[in-house]
Amino acid sequence: PISAITTPLQTLDLIAGGLIKIDCTNNNVQELPRSIGTCAYLQILILKDNRISTFPQSTKNMVTLTHLDISGNHFDAVPDMLTYTPRIKFLDMSRNVIKSLYRKLDTFTAGGFAGALSGMRR
């Protein structure tokens, strides 16, 4: 099996179909391509230690995502894409500049972001 494929993020749409994991740790990424949403089977997205502050609208199509690590980026709010990720089981948003979680929590689906937080409330 192939353990890693190196490709520029701009060409992601050419190989995205069957990807289940993307790890872009510490790559100075500032934004994701719109084609990230075409990763229909993506389960694990690791973007830690980059310079990302927003997600493209296409990420709302990433309904198979179970693991999201956006630690060490430039997010100042909980990403809206979490509204559309009902299978999230692991979420790391540490080392960002998130100003508030309070108002966003009510808008997320029960199985998605709120489900990931339920383990933290215990």
C-alpha positions as CSV (number, residue, x, y, z in Angstrom):
1,P,0.0,0.0,0.0
2,I,1.0,3.6,-0.6
3,S,1.8,5.4,2.6
4,A,2.1,8.9,1.2
5,I,1.6,10.8,-2.0
6,T,3.2,14.1,-2.4
7,T,1.1,16.5,-4.6
8,P,0.5,20.2,-4.6
9,L,-2.8,21.1,-3.0
10,Q,-3.8,22.9,-6.1
11,T,-4.0,19.6,-8.0
12,L,-6.0,17.8,-5.3
13,D,-9.0,17.5,-7.6
14,L,-7.1,15.2,-9.9
15,I,-6.5,12.5,-7.1
16,A,-9.2,13.3,-4.6
17,G,-11.7,10.6,-5.4
18,G,-10.6,7.9,-3.1
19,L,-8.5,9.7,-0.5
20,I,-9.4,8.8,3.1
21,K,-6.6,10.8,4.8
22,I,-4.9,14.1,4.1
23,D,-2.0,15.3,6.4
24,C,-0.6,18.7,5.7
25,T,1.1,19.2,9.0
26,N,3.5,22.2,9.2
27,N,3.4,23.1,5.5
28,N,2.8,26.9,5.7
29,V,-0.6,26.3,4.1
30,Q,-2.7,29.6,4.0
31,E,-5.8,28.3,2.3
32,L,-7.3,25.1,1.1
33,P,-8.3,24.7,-2.5
34,R,-12.1,24.6,-3.3
35,S,-11.6,21.1,-4.6
36,I,-11.0,19.8,-1.0
37,G,-14.8,19.2,-0.9
38,T,-14.6,16.7,-3.7
39,C,-12.9,14.2,-1.3
40,A,-16.0,12.1,-0.9
41,Y,-14.5,9.5,1.3
42,L,-12.2,11.7,3.4
43,Q,-12.2,10.6,7.0
44,I,-9.1,12.2,8.4
45,L,-8.0,15.8,7.8
46,I,-4.8,16.9,9.6
47,L,-3.9,20.6,9.0
48,K,-2.0,21.4,12.2
49,D,0.6,24.1,12.4
50,N,-0.2,26.0,9.3
51,R,-1.7,29.5,8.6
52,I,-5.3,28.6,7.7
53,S,-8.1,30.9,9.0
54,T,-11.1,29.8,7.0
55,F,-12.4,26.8,5.1
56,P,-13.8,26.9,1.5
57,Q,-17.6,26.5,1.1
58,S,-17.0,23.1,-0.5
59,T,-16.0,21.6,2.9
60,K,-19.7,21.3,3.7
61,N,-19.6,18.2,1.4
62,M,-17.2,16.4,3.7
63,V,-19.8,14.4,5.5
64,T,-17.6,11.3,6.0
65,L,-15.0,13.3,8.1
66,T,-14.4,11.7,11.5
67,H,-11.1,13.3,12.5
68,L,-10.2,17.0,12.1
69,D,-7.0,18.5,13.5
70,I,-6.7,22.3,12.9
71,S,-4.5,23.0,15.8
72,G,-1.9,25.7,15.5
73,N,-3.6,27.8,12.8
74,H,-5.3,31.2,12.6
75,F,-8.9,30.4,13.2
76,D,-10.8,33.0,15.3
77,A,-14.1,31.2,15.2
78,V,-15.4,27.7,15.1
79,P,-15.5,26.8,11.4
80,D,-19.0,26.6,9.9
81,M,-18.0,23.4,8.1
82,L,-18.5,21.6,11.3
83,T,-22.3,22.1,10.9
84,Y,-22.1,19.6,8.1
85,T,-19.8,16.9,9.6
86,P,-22.1,14.6,11.6
87,R,-19.5,11.9,12.0
88,I,-16.8,13.9,13.8
89,K,-15.3,11.9,16.6
90,F,-12.0,13.7,17.1
91,L,-11.6,17.5,16.9
92,D,-8.5,19.5,17.9
93,M,-8.7,23.3,17.6
94,S,-6.1,24.1,20.2
95,R,-3.5,26.8,19.6
96,N,-5.9,29.0,17.6
97,V,-7.3,32.4,18.5
98,I,-10.9,31.2,18.9
99,K,-12.8,34.1,20.7
100,S,-15.9,32.2,21.6
101,L,-17.5,28.8,21.4
102,Y,-20.7,29.7,23.2
103,R,-22.8,31.1,20.4
104,K,-21.7,28.5,17.8
105,L,-22.6,25.4,19.8
106,D,-26.3,25.8,19.3
107,T,-26.0,25.7,15.6
108,F,-24.1,22.5,15.1
109,T,-25.7,19.1,14.5
110,A,-26.2,16.7,17.4
111,G,-23.9,14.0,15.9
112,G,-21.2,16.3,14.6
113,F,-19.4,19.0,16.6
114,A,-21.7,18.8,19.5
115,G,-21.2,15.0,19.6
116,A,-17.4,15.5,19.7
117,L,-17.8,18.0,22.6
118,S,-20.1,15.6,24.6
119,G,-17.0,13.5,25.6
120,M,-15.3,16.7,26.9
121,R,-18.3,17.6,29.1
122,R,-18.2,14.4,31.2
